[in-house]
Amino acid sequence: MCGRDDDCYLTRDEVKYLFICFGVVAVVVLLAVLLAAFVYLRHVTITVEDASLTRFDLLTSPVTGIAYNLSLTLKVRNPNWAMSMKNVEPFVAAYRFDGQQFDRVQVAATGDKHPAGATRVYHLTSSSQGAFVSLGSAGEQEYTKESKTGTFDVEVALTRKVSYTARYTKCKIEAVCPLKLQLVKPDSTTVVFQKVTCKLQKAEKNC
Ligand SMILES: *[C@@H]1O[C@H](CO)[C@@H](O)[C@H](O)[C@H]1NC(C)=O
């Protein structure tokens, strides 16, 4: 408390001390912000917002193949508010039936940037007149079974390798999206697709 007038002013030493205190607090806050921004990595979220299958035929001669038309809408969110992602390898989607891959498409090229905090939407349209698939008899039976119901279990496996702003380690992102796709006529509008959240594989160290 100020009793006499000269006690109401801070001495030179007190001022110095206050400056040091503010300095220390500022550095701690800055470090916390940098830590939150660049050290603590949050994982992407991936969903399949929409999908439509208009053809899904199993061909058995000369080899087993799948003739299909599939379109997908993928939504990928980068929840890091300070780190953008950049593909260091192409972002690829592989399509599988009964655990066997029957096609592979590129979602985005190497060098493609995904800004911090942003959500990117990718529309994929793919088709084949007969993409080779090694199904085996169990897989063929599964196909026959599913074709009776008109709904096929197709898995979309996503792989991507990215670098993040200010981070040295490049990270592999792998996710699997299990889809139940009802076969529809190309002009049909009746099918409602239930959004699917893709399951991320466990990340590597520092990723
Ligand atoms: C499948 O795709 C091909 C080529 O993109 C197109 O010509 C064909 O009409 C499509 N068929 C169906 C059933 O959607």
PDBQT file of the ligand as one rigid body, heavy atoms in Angstrom, charges set to zero:
ROOT
HETATM    1  C1  LIG A 301     -20.958 -47.480 -67.197  1.00  0.00    +0.000 C 
HETATM    2  O1  LIG A 301     -19.957 -46.594 -67.635  1.00  0.00    +0.000 OA
HETATM    3  C2  LIG A 301     -19.729 -46.614 -69.013  1.00  0.00    +0.000 C 
HETATM    4  C3  LIG A 301     -18.507 -45.768 -69.335  1.00  0.00    +0.000 C 
HETATM    5  O2  LIG A 301     -18.265 -44.788 -68.377  1.00  0.00    +0.000 OA
HETATM    6  C4  LIG A 301     -20.987 -46.111 -69.726  1.00  0.00    +0.000 C 
HETATM    7  O3  LIG A 301     -20.794 -46.132 -71.103  1.00  0.00    +0.000 OA
HETATM    8  C5  LIG A 301     -22.140 -47.036 -69.351  1.00  0.00    +0.000 C 
HETATM    9  O4  LIG A 301     -23.341 -46.549 -69.899  1.00  0.00    +0.000 OA
HETATM   10  C6  LIG A 301     -22.300 -47.147 -67.856  1.00  0.00    +0.000 C 
HETATM   11  N1  LIG A 301     -23.272 -48.173 -67.556  1.00  0.00    +0.000 N 
HETATM   12  C7  LIG A 301     -24.118 -48.121 -66.530  1.00  0.00    +0.000 C 
HETATM   13  C8  LIG A 301     -25.071 -49.254 -66.383  1.00  0.00    +0.000 C 
HETATM   14  O5  LIG A 301     -24.137 -47.174 -65.756  1.00  0.00    +0.000 OA
ENDROOT
TORSDOF 0
